[in-house]
Amino acid sequence: MSVQSHQSEWNAGSMGCGELLINLRKKITELKPGQVIKLTALDGGALEDIPAWCKLTGHTLVQASHPLYFIQRRIHE
């Protein structure tokens, strides 16, 4: 995995996906549109939940290689 530029970083550890997604929503709203957060999520459910959440919310999953996920905040609100 190549190094992805990011403006924020959050290590969610082994946090379960329900709690993880609620907290991720808070973290991503702190970013400006187009900025990227680097997320470390150890929970096995993140493999399916993070891409699905991005699709539902309109944010872009720029790069993913469990447990690292790079998510770009959507540009248009």
C-alpha positions as CSV (number, residue, x, y, z in Angstrom):
1,M,0.0,0.0,0.0
2,S,1.4,3.4,-1.0
3,V,1.5,6.3,1.4
4,Q,-1.8,8.3,1.1
5,S,-1.8,12.0,1.9
6,H,-4.2,12.8,4.8
7,Q,-5.1,15.7,7.0
8,S,-6.4,13.8,10.0
9,E,-5.7,10.4,11.6
10,W,-7.8,8.3,14.0
11,N,-7.0,5.0,15.6
12,A,-10.3,3.3,16.5
13,G,-8.5,0.2,17.7
14,S,-10.8,-2.7,18.1
15,M,-14.0,-0.6,18.5
16,G,-17.1,-2.4,17.3
17,C,-18.5,-1.1,14.0
18,G,-21.7,0.5,15.5
19,E,-19.7,2.7,17.8
20,L,-16.9,3.1,15.2
21,L,-19.3,4.5,12.5
22,I,-21.0,6.9,15.0
23,N,-17.5,8.3,16.0
24,L,-16.3,8.3,12.4
25,R,-19.2,10.5,11.4
26,K,-18.1,13.0,14.1
27,K,-14.5,12.8,13.0
28,I,-15.3,13.3,9.3
29,T,-17.5,16.3,9.9
30,E,-14.4,18.0,11.4
31,L,-12.7,17.9,8.0
32,K,-13.2,20.3,5.2
33,P,-14.8,18.9,2.0
34,G,-12.2,17.0,0.0
35,Q,-9.9,16.3,3.0
36,V,-8.9,12.8,3.9
37,I,-8.8,10.9,7.2
38,K,-6.6,7.9,7.9
39,L,-8.6,5.4,9.9
40,T,-7.1,2.4,11.7
41,A,-9.9,-0.1,12.5
42,L,-9.0,-3.5,13.8
43,D,-12.6,-4.9,14.1
44,G,-13.1,-7.6,11.4
45,G,-16.5,-6.1,10.5
46,A,-14.8,-3.0,9.2
47,L,-13.9,-4.8,6.1
48,E,-17.5,-4.7,4.9
49,D,-18.9,-1.9,7.1
50,I,-16.5,0.9,6.1
51,P,-17.0,0.6,2.3
52,A,-20.8,0.3,2.8
53,W,-20.8,3.4,5.1
54,C,-18.9,5.4,2.5
55,K,-21.3,4.4,-0.2
56,L,-24.3,5.3,1.9
57,T,-22.9,8.7,3.0
58,G,-21.3,9.8,-0.3
59,H,-17.8,9.9,1.1
60,T,-15.0,8.3,-0.9
61,L,-13.0,5.3,0.2
62,V,-9.7,6.3,-1.4
63,Q,-7.7,3.4,-0.2
64,A,-8.3,0.4,2.0
65,S,-6.1,-2.4,3.2
66,H,-7.4,-3.7,6.5
67,P,-6.8,-2.3,9.1
68,L,-6.0,1.0,7.3
69,Y,-8.7,3.0,5.6
70,F,-8.3,6.4,3.9
71,I,-11.7,8.2,3.5
72,Q,-12.2,11.5,1.7
73,R,-15.0,13.7,2.9
74,R,-17.5,14.3,0.2
75,I,-17.1,17.6,-1.7
76,H,-20.7,18.5,-2.1
77,E,-23.0,18.6,1.0
